């Protein structure tokens, strides 16, 4: 039976200090809202395991991974990541990475699959940054490439912040192609070089955003001819986002998702989706936008 599979684990909801700006609550609310809207049942969800050392090293430097697993990162790196380092936090990240790997395998089978967390695109080969310790989609892309599950992989990163870690990891890779469309004047302020970067001015709205995306996606799919896509579906492009600097409406964000997913469906390319960022002051705006990504996938892929 064709079934939309969604990676989720209780450790995704990790305790943070009072007042921390990262909206950890959304990882509890996304599954609840999917159930509330009747989009899923419990059968849609699966629990990942913790990714092991060797698999994490497919995308990351072994010395960095070892320091992370040993809780031995220096204080400068911990500040760069932005979370208090703990065993629970590292365990969470390992579950997220395996969730995206397993989600990719389900996408190969059913056309599309999700991880309720992930999109940790600021983690590079030998560094963590911006709430990202390991890069889930980079590890998963390297995994499916290593195991000959895909020969040409395209990573479509539409978070408002550049996927600098993903670009760093695959800078010289001929078959794992990185595309990042992001706020040019936003974090990270020193950009890495993706295979294709599209830097947007502040205050770009729906019409311009969607036109730029449509043009670039069409060209990318024609040139790269991917047989697998990873989609980082950050919702910090929303005009309500306190870190985003763009003027994209909830409608525009929905149209963005539908554009990416329809193109994958039309080209018969499997797509794995991780949620990425979102920092609107009202958690409902974040969660509603994420839920609409699931709704688009269910509609377009016919679940």
PAMIVO-588740 format. One record per residue (C-alpha): x negated, y, z negated. Coordinates in steps of 0.001 Angstrom, whole numbers. Example, Ala and Ser with C-alpha at 12.3 -4.5 7.8 and 13.67 -1.06 7.14 Angstrom:
<<-12300; -4500; -7800>>
<<-13670; -1060; -7140>>
end
This chain:
<<0; 0; 0>>
<<-1263; 3463; 917>>
<<-1788; 5420; -2297>>
<<-3337; 8776; -3102>>
<<-6072; 7988; -5633>>
<<-7179; 10586; -8165>>
<<-10184; 10334; -10473>>
<<-9513; 11516; -14011>>
<<-11070; 10841; -17397>>
<<-10247; 12088; -20879>>
<<-13829; 13393; -21247>>
<<-13124; 15982; -18545>>
<<-11465; 17999; -21326>>
<<-14558; 18939; -23315>>
<<-14479; 21098; -26465>>
<<-16122; 24505; -26099>>
<<-16822; 27344; -28537>>
<<-13896; 29671; -29222>>
<<-13765; 32422; -26623>>
<<-15847; 30618; -24005>>
<<-14846; 31892; -20561>>
<<-14742; 28514; -18837>>
<<-11073; 27380; -18476>>
<<-11547; 23799; -19697>>
<<-7816; 23508; -20420>>
<<-7040; 23194; -16720>>
<<-8338; 19613; -16656>>
<<-5612; 18647; -19094>>
<<-2916; 20643; -17318>>
<<-3540; 19540; -13715>>
<<-2461; 15898; -14270>>
<<471; 17067; -16402>>
<<1699; 19419; -13685>>
<<1277; 16818; -10966>>
<<3516; 14511; -13001>>
<<5959; 17325; -13793>>
<<6442; 18146; -10105>>
<<6948; 14492; -9240>>
<<3910; 14415; -6965>>
<<2231; 11445; -8658>>
<<2747; 8512; -11011>>
<<273; 6881; -13370>>
<<-648; 4495; -10549>>
<<-2317; 7344; -8676>>
<<-4969; 7871; -11346>>
<<-8123; 5855; -11969>>
<<-10830; 6196; -14611>>
<<-14409; 6435; -13381>>
<<-17486; 5080; -15132>>
<<-20638; 6995; -15992>>
<<-22941; 7367; -13012>>
<<-26263; 5649; -13616>>
<<-29710; 7195; -13429>>
<<-30753; 5837; -10042>>
<<-27599; 7024; -8307>>
<<-27856; 10512; -9829>>
<<-31404; 10637; -8440>>
<<-30113; 10240; -4886>>
<<-29519; 14002; -4982>>
<<-31544; 15165; -7994>>
<<-35159; 15082; -9054>>
<<-35738; 12145; -11443>>
<<-37569; 14294; -13977>>
<<-34628; 16707; -14198>>
<<-32133; 13840; -14540>>
<<-34245; 12203; -17246>>
<<-34483; 15443; -19229>>
<<-30732; 15911; -18892>>
<<-29917; 12373; -20002>>
<<-32375; 12700; -22924>>
<<-30874; 16059; -23971>>
<<-34368; 17487; -23486>>
<<-33667; 20479; -21224>>
<<-35436; 23655; -22305>>
<<-33440; 26548; -23732>>
<<-33823; 28620; -20557>>
<<-32191; 25884; -18479>>
<<-29409; 25434; -21048>>
<<-28661; 29167; -20872>>
<<-28667; 28939; -17076>>
<<-26067; 26161; -17243>>
<<-23869; 28120; -19651>>
<<-22600; 25263; -21841>>
<<-23947; 24128; -25221>>
<<-25865; 20944; -24405>>
<<-24572; 17794; -26095>>
<<-24234; 14069; -25476>>
<<-20533; 14531; -24844>>
<<-21201; 17162; -22194>>
<<-23710; 14940; -20365>>
<<-21333; 11975; -20574>>
<<-18589; 14168; -19103>>
<<-20791; 15111; -16168>>
<<-21702; 11501; -15516>>
<<-18034; 10522; -15441>>
<<-17302; 13384; -13032>>
<<-20049; 12314; -10623>>
<<-18898; 8705; -10549>>
<<-15327; 9937; -10136>>
<<-16310; 11725; -6955>>
<<-18239; 8713; -5625>>
<<-15290; 6398; -6243>>
<<-12927; 9030; -4867>>
<<-14997; 9148; -1665>>
<<-14670; 5385; -1296>>
<<-10892; 5658; -1715>>
<<-10822; 8477; 842>>
<<-12551; 6187; 3304>>
<<-9746; 3692; 2747>>
<<-6713; 6008; 2549>>
<<-7825; 9196; 4327>>
<<-8012; 11539; 1337>>
<<-8734; 11304; -2383>>
<<-9264; 13672; -5311>>
<<-11252; 14241; -8448>>
<<-9377; 16428; -10967>>
<<-12725; 17945; -11927>>
<<-16003; 18322; -10032>>
<<-17113; 20690; -7342>>
<<-20229; 21313; -9456>>
<<-22005; 22992; -6573>>
<<-24433; 25211; -8486>>
<<-26504; 22225; -9656>>
<<-29532; 21900; -7390>>
<<-32204; 19303; -6924>>
<<-34054; 20109; -10150>>
<<-31817; 22592; -11948>>
<<-28393; 23124; -13447>>
<<-26586; 26442; -13267>>
<<-23217; 28123; -13609>>
<<-21415; 25404; -15639>>
<<-22868; 22676; -13383>>
<<-25304; 19997; -14630>>
<<-25171; 17448; -11809>>
<<-23785; 18063; -8323>>
<<-20958; 15549; -7935>>
<<-20299; 16007; -4225>>
<<-23991; 16077; -3362>>
<<-24605; 12785; -5183>>
<<-21525; 11251; -3545>>
<<-22590; 12481; -92>>
<<-26067; 11018; -576>>
<<-24491; 7774; -1824>>
<<-22195; 7196; 1134>>
<<-24998; 8164; 3517>>
<<-27487; 5808; 1841>>
<<-24982; 2952; 2000>>
<<-24111; 3613; 5671>>
<<-20508; 4453; 4820>>
<<-20901; 7667; 6822>>
<<-23464; 8792; 9367>>
<<-22560; 12494; 9615>>
<<-21265; 14252; 6528>>
<<-19901; 17794; 6349>>
<<-19560; 19553; 2976>>
<<-16974; 22336; 3200>>
<<-17409; 24653; 218>>
<<-14712; 27320; -120>>
<<-15325; 28353; -3709>>
<<-15797; 32127; -3931>>
<<-19357; 31505; -5151>>
<<-21953; 30114; -2775>>
<<-22675; 26404; -3070>>
<<-26322; 27202; -3735>>
<<-27131; 23912; -5427>>
<<-25665; 21876; -2583>>
<<-27595; 23987; -67>>
<<-30790; 23468; -2076>>
<<-30373; 19688; -2135>>
<<-29649; 19238; 1571>>
<<-31715; 22079; 3034>>
<<-33720; 19743; 5276>>
<<-31209; 16945; 5755>>
<<-30293; 16354; 9414>>
<<-27019; 14510; 8788>>
<<-25497; 16005; 5633>>
<<-24413; 19468; 6730>>
<<-23516; 22204; 4256>>
<<-21014; 24991; 4960>>
<<-20326; 27688; 2372>>
<<-17885; 30576; 2798>>
<<-18175; 32833; -212>>
<<-18350; 36362; -1580>>
<<-21628; 37802; -335>>
<<-22027; 40175; -3293>>
<<-20967; 37620; -5882>>
<<-22828; 35063; -8009>>
<<-25363; 33598; -7367>>
<<-27068; 36842; -6498>>
<<-30069; 35056; -4989>>
<<-28560; 32799; -2355>>
<<-29905; 29528; -1008>>
<<-29610; 28776; 2694>>
<<-26808; 26411; 3686>>
<<-26754; 24999; 7200>>
<<-23953; 27530; 7776>>
<<-23242; 30437; 5430>>
<<-20410; 32928; 5807>>
<<-20735; 35798; 3350>>
<<-17523; 37772; 2836>>
<<-17207; 41408; 1826>>
<<-15310; 42264; -1351>>
<<-11531; 42719; -1029>>
<<-11042; 40433; 1988>>
<<-7365; 39444; 2162>>
<<-5293; 36626; 3624>>
<<-5291; 37486; 7311>>
<<-9007; 38171; 7620>>
<<-9988; 35286; 5365>>
<<-7946; 32724; 7280>>
<<-9080; 34016; 10681>>
<<-12757; 33766; 9706>>
<<-12246; 30295; 8251>>
<<-10318; 29035; 11287>>
<<-13041; 30160; 13670>>
<<-15873; 28648; 11657>>
<<-14158; 25349; 10888>>
<<-13253; 24753; 14498>>
<<-16830; 25381; 15597>>
<<-18259; 23241; 12800>>
<<-16118; 20209; 13509>>
<<-16909; 20418; 17203>>
<<-20640; 20787; 16651>>
<<-21213; 18488; 13675>>
<<-18626; 15817; 14585>>
<<-18503; 14573; 10982>>
<<-17250; 11138; 10069>>
<<-16735; 12210; 6449>>
<<-15901; 15537; 4774>>
<<-16311; 16691; 1186>>
<<-14098; 19669; 354>>
<<-14910; 21927; -2593>>
<<-11517; 23583; -3124>>
<<-12286; 26311; -5658>>
<<-9352; 28646; -6323>>
<<-11447; 31608; -7462>>
<<-10723; 33213; -4072>>
<<-7390; 34316; -5578>>
<<-6768; 38039; -5992>>
<<-5892; 37306; -9651>>
<<-9353; 35855; -10329>>
<<-11446; 37963; -12690>>
<<-14714; 36855; -11076>>
<<-13646; 36513; -7449>>
<<-13579; 40036; -5921>>
<<-11383; 38870; -3014>>
<<-7726; 39679; -2291>>
<<-6416; 36278; -1211>>
<<-2862; 35552; -2346>>
<<-1517; 32234; -3611>>
<<72; 31819; -168>>
<<-3291; 32441; 1513>>
<<-4968; 29884; -726>>
<<-2311; 27305; 217>>
<<-2830; 28050; 3901>>
<<-6576; 27613; 3448>>
<<-6078; 24134; 2008>>
<<-3648; 23148; 4726>>
<<-6032; 24343; 7408>>
<<-8909; 22219; 6099>>
<<-6797; 19139; 5479>>
<<-4880; 19336; 8744>>
<<-8137; 19530; 10666>>
<<-9445; 16459; 8840>>
<<-6185; 14615; 9538>>
<<-6124; 15618; 13203>>
<<-9736; 14502; 13676>>
<<-9146; 11348; 11589>>
<<-11991; 12250; 9236>>
<<-11713; 11047; 5603>>
<<-11948; 13850; 3042>>
<<-12825; 13819; -653>>
<<-11650; 16840; -2658>>
<<-13108; 18203; -5901>>
<<-11436; 21114; -7636>>
<<-14176; 23729; -8001>>
<<-13807; 27020; -9846>>
<<-10996; 29303; -10921>>
<<-11087; 32128; -13466>>
<<-7746; 33905; -13302>>
<<-6782; 35336; -16723>>
<<-3558; 33297; -16736>>
<<-4274; 29564; -16688>>
<<-997; 28978; -14849>>
<<-2320; 30786; -11753>>
<<-5340; 28458; -11678>>
<<-3405; 25248; -12239>>
<<-613; 26125; -9799>>
<<-3164; 26808; -7052>>
<<-4920; 23495; -7691>>
<<-1610; 21619; -7680>>
<<-822; 23085; -4271>>
<<-3993; 21462; -2902>>
<<-2604; 18072; -3940>>
<<780; 18929; -2472>>
<<-832; 19803; 863>>
<<-2745; 16515; 947>>
<<364; 14483; 100>>
<<2308; 16223; 2857>>
<<-351; 16170; 5575>>
<<-1592; 12624; 4974>>
<<1901; 11237; 4532>>
<<1865; 9773; 1012>>
end
